[in-house]
Each structure stands twice: as C-alpha cells, then as structure tokens.
Amino acid sequence: MKIAISTVSGSLNSEISDVFGRSPYIIIVEVEGGEIKNTEIIKNENDGQQSGIGMAVAKLVAEKGASVVIAKNVGPRALDVLQQFDIKIFDASGKASQALQDFINK
C-alpha cells in the first residue's frame, strides 16, 4: 500500500501541512505488513500557482499509486480528484510519523 502524506518539510519527523494542495512536500510511503518499505520525498513544484494547485497535487498522488492520503485539510477540488481515483483520506495533524503510525495501527 502506498500512502501520501502532506508535510511542511521533507521528513517524516515534520508536521503535517495545514493545506494539502499548498503542502511544501508530499511524502509517498510504501507500507507492507505494517512496516515502511520505501519512501519518496517530492517537493511540491505547484506551490506557487494561483489556482488548480490541489487538483495538480491530487493527480500527482494518483500517478504515484497512492491509495490513501494523510492530510489536515483537503480542498473540494482536490477531494473530487482523489475520489475519482478512489483514494481515501485520513484526517490528521501533528507529526507525520505519528499520523502514519496511527493509520497503520487502525
């Protein structure tokens, strides 16, 4: 399973970003059997755009094969794109590592 986490820096020790689309980083975590197998850190190059940012980030997450997004706030247009790809949303705040562990444990 691949999980995308919106973060303020490129580390799992980072805080979850306040807004999914404007998140400075997206971390794609591959989890197997409750263990992290691989991580990919992606700098959000769409951050400076005026509009359509959330949709662009949602499409990127879908292209990376994520089935879950861990985020604090997902805007309506990004949510539409994520739903089209059947990507689930796990609402969380605080440290990305803790939110990831909470998701794995649920």
SEDOSE-394438 format. One record per residue (C-alpha): x, y, z; chain; residue number from 0. Coordinates in Angstrom, 3 decimals, padded with zeros to 6 digits. Layout:
N
+----------+----------+----------+----+-----+
:        u :        v :        w : ch :   i :
+----------+----------+----------+----+-----+
:        X :        Y :        Z :  A : NUM :
...
+----------+----------+----------+----+-----+
***
This chain:
106
+----------+----------+----------+----+-----+
:        u :        v :        w : ch :   i :
+----------+----------+----------+----+-----+
:  000.000 :  000.000 :  000.000 :  A :   0 :
:  001.236 :  003.484 : -000.835 :  A :   1 :
:  000.324 :  006.370 :  001.443 :  A :   2 :
:  000.834 :  010.048 :  000.567 :  A :   3 :
:  001.443 :  012.464 :  003.446 :  A :   4 :
:  001.392 :  016.261 :  003.046 :  A :   5 :
:  004.210 :  017.770 :  005.126 :  A :   6 :
:  005.891 :  021.119 :  005.776 :  A :   7 :
:  009.375 :  019.673 :  005.221 :  A :   8 :
:  010.787 :  016.622 :  003.513 :  A :   9 :
:  010.876 :  014.357 :  006.554 :  A :  10 :
:  008.510 :  012.036 :  008.387 :  A :  11 :
:  009.509 :  013.941 :  011.546 :  A :  12 :
:  007.885 :  017.013 :  010.004 :  A :  13 :
:  004.490 :  018.439 :  010.846 :  A :  14 :
:  001.565 :  017.704 :  008.558 :  A :  15 :
:  000.877 :  020.699 :  006.333 :  A :  16 :
: -002.216 :  022.805 :  007.042 :  A :  17 :
: -003.477 :  022.549 :  003.435 :  A :  18 :
: -002.949 :  019.536 :  001.156 :  A :  19 :
: -002.596 :  021.437 : -002.135 :  A :  20 :
: -000.196 :  024.023 : -000.728 :  A :  21 :
:  001.870 :  021.489 :  001.149 :  A :  22 :
:  005.572 :  022.152 :  000.502 :  A :  23 :
:  006.264 :  018.399 :  000.371 :  A :  24 :
:  004.448 :  015.170 : -000.304 :  A :  25 :
:  005.992 :  012.034 :  001.129 :  A :  26 :
:  004.966 :  008.771 : -000.520 :  A :  27 :
:  005.397 :  005.874 :  001.895 :  A :  28 :
:  005.124 :  002.256 :  000.813 :  A :  29 :
:  003.888 :  000.079 :  003.677 :  A :  30 :
:  003.858 : -003.714 :  003.697 :  A :  31 :
:  002.805 : -005.812 :  006.646 :  A :  32 :
:  002.689 : -002.744 :  008.882 :  A :  33 :
:  006.302 : -001.801 :  008.073 :  A :  34 :
:  007.711 :  001.020 :  005.961 :  A :  35 :
:  009.435 : -000.483 :  002.924 :  A :  36 :
:  010.198 :  002.637 :  000.908 :  A :  37 :
:  009.764 :  006.413 :  000.994 :  A :  38 :
:  009.851 :  009.014 : -001.752 :  A :  39 :
:  010.038 :  012.718 : -000.948 :  A :  40 :
:  008.506 :  015.038 : -003.529 :  A :  41 :
:  008.878 :  018.819 : -003.416 :  A :  42 :
:  005.578 :  020.416 : -004.397 :  A :  43 :
:  006.509 :  022.393 : -007.507 :  A :  44 :
:  002.877 :  023.560 : -007.850 :  A :  45 :
:  003.027 :  025.594 : -004.635 :  A :  46 :
:  003.427 :  028.966 : -006.370 :  A :  47 :
:  000.453 :  028.624 : -008.720 :  A :  48 :
: -002.610 :  030.815 : -008.264 :  A :  49 :
: -005.244 :  028.131 : -008.817 :  A :  50 :
: -005.627 :  024.434 : -009.508 :  A :  51 :
: -002.870 :  023.515 : -007.087 :  A :  52 :
: -004.872 :  020.969 : -005.107 :  A :  53 :
: -006.010 :  019.212 : -008.263 :  A :  54 :
: -002.425 :  019.050 : -009.576 :  A :  55 :
: -001.150 :  017.579 : -006.307 :  A :  56 :
: -004.049 :  015.093 : -006.197 :  A :  57 :
: -003.212 :  013.949 : -009.747 :  A :  58 :
:  000.456 :  013.574 : -008.777 :  A :  59 :
: -000.509 :  011.426 : -005.779 :  A :  60 :
: -002.713 :  009.279 : -008.031 :  A :  61 :
:  000.100 :  008.888 : -010.588 :  A :  62 :
:  002.401 :  007.697 : -007.794 :  A :  63 :
: -000.105 :  004.946 : -006.970 :  A :  64 :
: -001.168 :  006.111 : -003.514 :  A :  65 :
: -004.376 :  004.611 : -002.167 :  A :  66 :
: -004.505 :  006.837 :  000.944 :  A :  67 :
: -003.725 :  010.493 :  001.656 :  A :  68 :
: -002.883 :  011.649 :  005.166 :  A :  69 :
: -003.625 :  015.367 :  005.385 :  A :  70 :
: -005.052 :  018.021 :  007.678 :  A :  71 :
: -007.258 :  019.814 :  005.135 :  A :  72 :
: -008.116 :  018.778 :  001.566 :  A :  73 :
: -009.899 :  021.354 : -000.575 :  A :  74 :
: -013.048 :  020.479 : -002.522 :  A :  75 :
: -011.462 :  020.296 : -005.977 :  A :  76 :
: -008.558 :  018.154 : -004.760 :  A :  77 :
: -011.076 :  015.973 : -002.943 :  A :  78 :
: -013.013 :  015.483 : -006.200 :  A :  79 :
: -009.856 :  014.284 : -007.966 :  A :  80 :
: -008.885 :  011.965 : -005.111 :  A :  81 :
: -012.387 :  010.474 : -005.078 :  A :  82 :
: -012.227 :  009.869 : -008.841 :  A :  83 :
: -009.172 :  007.681 : -008.207 :  A :  84 :
: -010.773 :  006.061 : -005.126 :  A :  85 :
: -008.043 :  007.458 : -002.873 :  A :  86 :
: -009.113 :  007.538 :  000.768 :  A :  87 :
: -008.460 :  010.497 :  003.091 :  A :  88 :
: -007.148 :  010.065 :  006.628 :  A :  89 :
: -007.530 :  013.346 :  008.528 :  A :  90 :
: -004.590 :  014.064 :  010.800 :  A :  91 :
: -002.459 :  016.807 :  012.280 :  A :  92 :
:  000.789 :  016.862 :  014.218 :  A :  93 :
:  003.863 :  014.851 :  013.291 :  A :  94 :
:  003.710 :  012.912 :  010.030 :  A :  95 :
:  005.397 :  009.887 :  011.612 :  A :  96 :
:  002.745 :  009.666 :  014.353 :  A :  97 :
: -000.129 :  010.106 :  011.891 :  A :  98 :
:  001.343 :  007.372 :  009.700 :  A :  99 :
:  001.670 :  005.046 :  012.686 :  A : 100 :
: -001.902 :  005.838 :  013.767 :  A : 101 :
: -003.125 :  004.953 :  010.277 :  A : 102 :
: -001.142 :  001.701 :  010.173 :  A : 103 :
: -002.473 :  000.712 :  013.607 :  A : 104 :
: -006.140 :  001.369 :  012.810 :  A : 105 :
+----------+----------+----------+----+-----+
***
